[in-house]
Amino acid sequence: MNNPESEYGLEFLLAFNGRTHHFEGGYWIKFEIKRIAAARARPHGLSYSFTLHAPDGSRLVGFDNAHGVPALGSRYKRPPKENDHWHRTENDPGRPYAFKDADTLLQDFFREVRRILSDHGISETVIEVREERK
């Protein structure tokens, strides 16, 4: 993340920390992101959790790096070193996510949000934003 465009994308992403965006019908997304010391599980130096929720609060999709997940394809594959992963449903234990940069992370998350909102017949227009700084 050394090029200026990546740094702008990262600062933009960090500004989302503590925000909750509300959609019609009671659906909402929550953003938690902060800088941390880079480590093997989080080499990009970020701790994040982006989630889309149904009106009852259940998670519909999530991108985070709170824990590791198994490798895809075979139980004999080694799990990824990085904790970056995403959950396609509420009960999905997670599948590896290849973190590239902040911009791509946001684009991938919003692509899934749009897909799910569309499946539920909900507009992707944000009707309210709440900020809760930590």
C-alpha positions in Angstrom: 0.0 0.0 0.0 2.8 2.4 -0.9 1.3 4.2 -3.9 -0.7 7.4 -3.3 -3.9 6.0 -4.8 -3.8 3.1 -2.3 -3.2 5.5 0.5 -6.2 7.6 -0.4 -8.3 4.5 -0.6 -7.1 3.4 2.8 -7.8 6.8 4.4 -11.3 6.7 2.8 -11.9 3.2 4.1 -10.6 4.2 7.6 -13.2 7.0 7.7 -16.0 4.4 7.6 -15.1 3.1 11.0 -18.1 3.3 13.3 -20.6 4.0 10.6 -23.9 2.2 10.2 -25.8 2.7 6.9 -29.5 2.0 6.9 -31.6 0.9 4.0 -35.4 0.6 3.6 -37.1 -2.3 5.2 -34.8 -2.2 8.2 -31.6 -3.6 6.5 -28.3 -2.1 7.5 -24.5 -2.3 7.1 -21.9 -1.8 9.8 -18.3 -0.8 9.3 -15.5 -1.5 11.8 -11.9 -0.8 10.7 -8.7 0.3 12.4 -5.0 0.3 11.9 -3.0 -2.3 13.9 0.5 -3.5 13.9 1.1 -5.7 10.8 1.4 -9.4 11.7 1.3 -12.7 9.9 -2.5 -13.0 10.1 -3.0 -9.3 9.1 0.0 -8.3 7.0 -1.7 -5.2 5.7 -2.0 -3.8 9.3 -5.8 -3.6 9.4 -8.4 -5.1 11.6 -11.8 -4.9 9.9 -15.4 -6.2 9.9 -18.0 -5.1 7.3 -21.4 -6.7 7.7 -24.9 -6.5 6.1 -27.7 -7.3 8.4 -31.4 -8.2 8.0 -34.1 -6.3 10.0 -33.9 -9.0 12.7 -30.2 -8.3 13.1 -29.0 -11.6 11.5 -25.8 -11.2 9.4 -26.5 -11.7 5.7 -22.9 -11.2 4.5 -19.7 -10.2 6.1 -16.1 -9.5 5.3 -13.6 -9.6 8.2 -10.3 -10.8 9.4 -11.2 -11.7 13.0 -10.2 -15.4 12.7 -8.6 -17.8 10.3 -10.7 -20.0 8.0 -10.0 -23.4 6.3 -8.6 -23.5 2.8 -11.1 -24.0 0.0 -11.2 -27.2 -2.0 -9.8 -29.9 0.2 -9.4 -30.7 3.9 -5.7 -31.5 3.2 -4.9 -28.0 1.9 -3.1 -25.8 4.4 -5.2 -22.9 5.7 -4.2 -19.4 4.5 -1.7 -17.5 6.6 -3.9 -14.4 6.5 -7.2 -14.1 8.4 -8.9 -12.2 5.6 -12.2 -14.0 4.7 -15.8 -13.4 3.9 -19.1 -15.1 5.0 -21.7 -15.5 2.2 -24.5 -16.3 4.7 -25.2 -16.1 8.4 -24.1 -19.6 9.0 -21.2 -19.7 6.5 -18.0 -20.4 8.6 -16.1 -18.2 6.1 -14.1 -18.6 2.9 -10.7 -17.1 2.2 -10.6 -13.6 0.8 -7.5 -12.4 -1.1 -6.9 -8.9 0.3 -5.4 -6.7 -2.5 -6.1 -3.1 -1.2 -8.7 -1.0 0.5 -10.4 0.0 -2.7 -10.9 -3.5 -3.8 -12.1 -4.6 -0.4 -14.8 -2.0 -0.5 -15.8 -2.8 -4.1 -16.1 -6.5 -3.3 -18.1 -5.9 -0.1 -20.5 -3.6 -1.9 -20.9 -6.0 -4.8 -22.2 -8.6 -2.3 -24.4 -6.1 -0.5 -26.0 -5.0 -3.8 -26.5 -8.7 -4.8 -28.3 -9.5 -1.5 -30.3 -6.4 -1.4 -31.5 -7.0 -4.9 -32.4 -10.7 -4.0 -34.6 -9.3 -1.2 -36.1 -6.6 -3.4 -34.5 -3.7 -1.4 -33.1 -0.5 -2.9 -29.4 0.1 -2.3 -30.2 3.7 -1.5 -29.0 4.6 2.0 -31.7 6.4 3.9 -29.8 7.1 7.1 -26.1 7.1 8.3 -25.2 6.9 11.9 -21.7 7.4 13.2 -20.5 5.9 16.4 -16.8 6.8 16.9 -14.9 4.4 19.1 
